[in-house]
Amino acid sequence: MSEKISTLLSDVSIEGDIVEKDKIIIDAKINGDIKSEKVETHANSNIKGNIKSKSASLGGKIKGNISSDQINIKKTADVDGVLNQKSLSIEEGATLKIKAQTYK
């Protein structure tokens, strides 16, 4: 069974919450919370809201709290918020204003 992926490109702007069962790739502007199995944000993305997922790969601007088993912050990311995760990886060069909390 192949996973379903929703992609929001950089010319998209959304006001409101997003729920995606499988995977969502975001390069868009979003004002609202995101809930998905896997969340991947790219350099053009600008998110104001919280992310709840199993895995989050962040490469864009986000202001909000992230709750995920696995958080990967890429060097293009600009993250401002509270992280709640089992595992966290951060690439050199990322801009961070965070509080991180690891759970078992």
Helices and strands as residue ranges (DSSP letters): E 5-8, E 13-15, E 18-26, E 29-31, E 34-41, E 46-48, E 51-58, E 61-63, E 66-73, E 78-90, E 95-102
